[in-house]
Amino acid sequence: MADPPKKLSESASARRWIDQFGPSDQDDAASLVDRLALFNETDVAQAISRQIEAIDTVPGRVALYAEREIAQATAFPVEVYSDAQGMPHERVVADAPFKPVSPRRGATRVGSEGWMAFLISQAVKANSRFVNHPSPRQYLSPNKKNRIRRIVIVTDFIGSGDRIWTMLDKFWRIPTFAAWWSRGYIRFHIVAATGTNAGIARIKTHPCKATVGVATVVPTLTGPTPKPWAAAWLALVKRYGKNHGAPLGHKDTAALVAFEYGMPNNVPAVLGEKFKRWKPFYKGRAPSDLRPFFGLPPTITDLLRGAVEHRWSRLVHGLDFRTRRRDRAEMLAFLLALRGRWHAHAEIEVAERSGLPTEDVVRLREAAIAAGWISGRSRLTDSGRKLLKAGTVKKPKISKAVVGSAMPYYPTSLRVS
C-alpha cells in the first residue's frame, strides 16, 4: 500500500485544486496550501474551554453568548418608561430572551455559531458560575453573588473583526447595559480559538474596551506591514480570483486558515469559493483524504479501502463503502485478512492486517462462522471462497521479461526433459 502523503499539497484533494493553475504557478499554489493553519473541532473546543475557565473570578457570574449576526438594532429590545418627574427614558426589556441560533437564510443548518452554542452549554454544565445566553433579568439578581459581571462572546475565528464589533455595539446601544458598564458593574470579554491581528485590532477599537483572548493568531497575506514572503501568493490569488467580487476574502483579510468543518469567508476566494471556471479547495466539511492533516483518524471508508488495497485486491463494480453497504465491505476486508488457523490473540494480527478495529474483528468472525463462511478454526469454507470470488477480483500480474535478451521473451510451454 502506498505511503500516505506527508504534505497537504500532496493529497488528492489538493492536487485536483492545484491542477487548475497554470504549470508555472502550481509550485506557488502548492506552497500556499502547505502554509494553511489547520484546526479540527477538538482543537477549537479545547482552546475555547481553556480560555473560558481562565476568565478572572470576581463576585458574580459570567454570561456566555455565541457570536452571531443580530438582525435587530439592539441585542435585546428597548422600552420607554417615565420617571417620577414624568421624563421619558429608555431601558432594556428585562424578560426579553436572547434569540436562539437559527439557520442562515437559504440554509438548512446553522454555521459555526451552532457549534459555539454547544460548547457554551457544556461549559455551563461543568461550572455553575457560567450562564447560557441569559436575559437581562438574570443580571438583576437580588443576591450580589449571582449577578452577572462578565459578558463573554465566544467564537471560533476572528477574521476582519467586524462581526464581533457589531455584536458588541448591539449590547452597547442598550442604555441599561451602557450604564452598567460606566458604573463598573459589567465588563466585556471576547474568547476565540483563532484570529487575525487585523481582526483583533479592529475589536479593540470599540468603546466598551473588551478584553480579547485568542489562542492562535493565524497568518494573513495582507496587513499594515508588507510581508515579503507573501508577495508571490498575494499576486497568485488576486490573478486567479479576478472573476470573484472579493478575491482576497471578506474585507480583503486573505487569512491562511482552514477548519475541518469548513473554511471561513476571510480566506482567499480561490481557496473557499466556487465561481466562474473555478472550484474551491473544498466547501463545507473537508474531504476524508484531508482528515489526517487535521489530526483526525481515518473514517471507516478509508479503513476498509485500505484493507482491500493491502491485499492487492479491488472490489468488483467499485464496491460502495458507504453505510448502506458497509457490512459487506467489512466482511470482505475481514475474510481477506485471515491467514491460517485461529489462535489466541489472532484478532490483533487480523486487525493490523485489515485496518479494522479489534472489537469489529471479533464480531465479524462470529458472524462469518454463523453464516458458514469460515469454520470454527477460521478456515475459509467453500461458501466463503465463493463470497470472496464474487466480491473481489485480483489485480492482474505483470509478466516479467527474461533478462539478457534484446526482445522480451515470454515462455509459453515447458521443455520436455
N, C-alpha and C positions, 0 to 999 in steps of 0.2 A: 504494500500500500504506500502511495506517495507521501512524502513528508508534508505536513501542513505548512502553509505559507508563514514566514516569520514577520513579514511586514504587511500592514493593511493594504498597501498598494498592490501586493501580490495576490490578494484574494480575488475570487471570481467576480464578485460584485464590483470591486474597484476596477478590475481590468475592463469590464464592459463599459464603465463610466469613462475611463481613460481613453478607450478606443475612439471616443467621439472627437478627441482633439487631433489636430494635425500632427504628423510624425515628429516635427521639430519641437512641438510643445508637450509631448507626452511625458518627458522626463520631469518637467516642471509640474505637470499635473499630478504625477505620482508622488513627488516630494511634498506637494501641498496636502494631499490626503494623509501622508505619513505624519504631518505636523498637527493633525487634529487632536484635541484633547477629548478623550472618550470617557463617558460615565454611564454606569448602569443604575437601575433603581436602588440597589443596595448602597452604592456609593452616595447617592443623593440622600437617601433616608438616614444613613449614619451621620453624614455631615450636618444635616439639619437637626437631628436629635441631640447631637453633642452641643450644638450652639444654643438650642432652647434650654437645655438643662443648665447651661453656664450663665444664663441671664441672672444678674445680681439679685440676691434675695433681699427684699425690703418688706416692711409691714404691708400686707395687701397681697393681691393675686395678680395673675398675668393673663391678659386676653390674647388669644391666638386667632388670627384671621388669615385665610388663604388668599394670596394675591390674585386679583381678578378684575375684570372690567366691570364698572358700575355704570349702568345707563342713566341713573338719576343724578341730579345735580349735587346731592349730598349722600353720604354713606347711610344715614338714617333720615327719615322725614322730619321736617321742622314745622312747629306750630307757633301761632301768635297768641300771646296772652297779655293781660293788662295788670300792671302792678297796683299797689294800694292807692297811688295818685292818679290812676287811670291812664298811665303812659303805656303804650304798646311795646312789647318786647318779643323776641324770638327765642325759642328753646327747642331742644330735641324732644320728639315723642318718646316718652320713657319706655313704653312697652312694644315699640316697633322692633320686629325681628330683623336680623341681618339676613338678606335673601340668600337661600342656598345656591350652591353652584349648579348651573344648568348648562345643557349643551349649547355650543355656539350656533348661531343661525345657519341653517342648512346642514348641520352635523347631527349625528346620532349619538355621540358620546362627548363628554367633557374633555377639555385638554388637560394640561399638567396640573391645573388648579384642583382637579378632582383627586389627583394623587396627593397633593399638598393637604387637602382636606382630610384624607385618610390618615396621613402622618400626624396631623393635629389631633384627631380622635384617639390615636394610640398614645400620644403624649399626655392627654387628659386622663386616660385610664391609668397611666403609670404614676401620675403625680397630681394630687388634688389641688395644688396651687394654680394650675393652669385651667383656663375656662375656654370652652369651644364656641367661637363666634357669638359672644354674649350680646344681649340687648342693652340699651342704655340703663335700664332699671337695675341691672346687675352691678353697675358702677356705684350705686347709691345705697349699698347695704348699711344698715344702722350699726353693724359691727365693723369697726375700722379695719380689723384684720382680714375681713372678707371683701373689702373694697378693692376694685381693680386699680392698680397703679401703673401698670405697663401695658402698652398696646403693641403687639408684635405682629408684623406682616410677614408671612412665610412664603418663599418662592424657591424654585429650583435654579433659576437663572436670571440674572440681571443683565440685560442686553444694552439697550440705549438708556435705560433707567426711566423712560417716560411713563411707563405703565405704573410703576411703583409711585413715582412722583405724583401722578394724577390721583391715585388711590389715597395717598396721604392728604392731598388737597381736598378730597371729598369729606374727610374727617375734619380738616381744618376749617372748612366753611361752616361748620355747625357751631353757632355761638357758644353753646354749652361746653363743647369739647375745647374750644379755644380758651374759654375762661378757666376751665380746669387746668389746662396746660400753663397758662400765665401765672396761676397760683401755685404751681409746682405739684399738683395732685397727680398728674399723669405725665408719662414720657413715652416717646415712640421709638421702636426698635425695628430694624429690618434683619431678617435671617435668611440667608441664601446659601445654597450649596456651591454655586459657581457664579461668576460675574466678570464683567469687563471693567477696566479702570475708568473708561469714559462714563459708563452707566453708574458706577459708584459715586463718581464726582458729581454727576447730574442730581442724584438723590440728595446729596449733602447741601445742595443749594436751597432746599425747601426751608421755609421759615420755622418749621417745627423742630429743626435741628435733630433729626432722627439719628440714632446710633446705627451704623451699618456694619453687619458682620457677614463676611463672605469666606467660605472655607478655601476655595481655589479661584484665583484670578486667571482667566484664560487669555491667550494671545489674540490680537486682532491685527488686521492688515492696515488699519487706519488709526489715526490718533493725532494729538497735537505735536508729537515729536516724530519726525520721519524715521522709518525703520528700514535701513539698507537691506536687511535680509528679506524683507517683504516686497521689495520693488518688483521683482520678476513675477511673483504670484499676483500682486495687485494688477499689474498690466494684463496678466493672463485672464483673470476673472472679469475684468472690465471688457476685454475684447470679445470673449465668448459669451458674455452676459448682456451684450448690447441690445438684444431683442427683448430683454426684460426691463420693466419700468424701474426696478431698483437692483442693478447688477451687484451692488455691494451689500444687499440685505437692508432691512428696516433701518432707517436713519443712517445709512452708509456705515454701519458698525463693522461689517466684514469680520465677524468673530470666527475663530477656528475651533469650534466645539461641536460635538455630536453626542446625543443621548441615545441609548439603546431603544428607547420608546419614541424617538422622533427627533427631528432637527428643529431648532428654533428659527424664527424668521429673520434673525440677525446674522445668519451665515450668508456668504456669497450665494447669489441666485443659482449659479451653475452647480452648487452642491445640493441645495434643498428644494429647488423649484422645477416644475415642468413648464416649458414654454416652447415657442416656435423652433422646431427641429432640435429640441434638446430634452434629454431625460435626466432627472436628478440622480445623485449617487444612491439615495434611497428616500422613500417617502413613507411616513408612518413608522412602524417598528422596523428595526434593522433586519435585513435578511439573515437566515440562520447561519450562513457561512461566515458572518461577521461576529457571531457570538463570542468566540474565543478572544477576540481583540477587545471586547468589552468586559473580559474577565468572567464570562458566563460558561457553564458546562454545555456540552453539545446537546441538542434535542434528541428525542427518541428516533426521529427520522435520520439524523446524522449517524447515530449509533448503529442503526440497522443497515444503513447503506454501507457504512464502513465494515460491518461484519461480513456482508456479502462480498465486498471487494477484497477483503482479507483472504477469502477462499478462492480468489480468481474466478469468480462466477458473476453472472448478471442474471436478473430475473426476466423471464420471458414476458413480452409485451410491456416492458417497463413497469414492473410491479409498483403500484401506488402505495407509498409508505404512510399515507395519511391515516387518521384514526380509524376510519371505517374498514381498512384492510390491515390494520396494524397486527392483529392476532396472527394472521397468516404469515406476515413478514417475520415476526418474532420467532414463530415455529421453524421457519425455513433457516433463519440465522442460527438457531439452536442446533438443529439437525446437522447443518454444515460444519459446526464446530465440534461435534462429537468425534472422539478418537479412541477406539478400543473400549475395553470393559470399564464399567463404572467402579470407582473405589472411593475410599474416604477422602474428603476434600476435593473430589473431582469437579465439583461445582465451581471452585475457584479457578481451575485451569480453563474450564469451558467459558466462564465469564470473561477471562482475559483474552481468549481467542475470539470470542464473538462480539465483545464490546457491550454485552448485556449486563445489567445488574445481577448480582449473585442470587438474590431472592427470586428474580424472574427466571433464572436458570432452573432452580428447584421446582418452581411452579410449572414451567414448560415441560420438564422431564416427567412429572406426574401426569400431565395432560397427554403427552406422547405415549406413555405406557397405556393409559386408559383407552386411547384411540387405536392402539395396536401398531403404532408406527415404529416403536422400539420395544425390545424385550425388557424383562426385569433387570437384566445386566446392561441395559442401554445399548444393545446391539441393534442396528437397523434391521427391520423386518422387510419382507417383500413389499408390503403396502407402504412402508416408509420410503423405500427406494423409489417406488412409483411416484410418491408425493414429491420427492426431490427432483426426479426426472421431469415431472410436469411443471415444476415451479422454477427450475433453474436450467441454465444451459452453459456449458463450459466455454470459455473463450478459446478460439482456435489456436492451436500451437503453430509456431512458425518453424518450418523445416530449415535446418542448417546445412549450408554448402560444405563440401569436403575441402579442407584447407590444402593448398598446393596446386589447385587447378585453376587455369585462367577462366574457364567456363564453369559455372556452378554445376555440380553433379548430384543427382538425387537417385539413390539406389531404389530400384523397383522390384527386385526379387533376390532371393538368396542363392548363392552359388552352391551347386551340388558338390560335396566333398568326395 
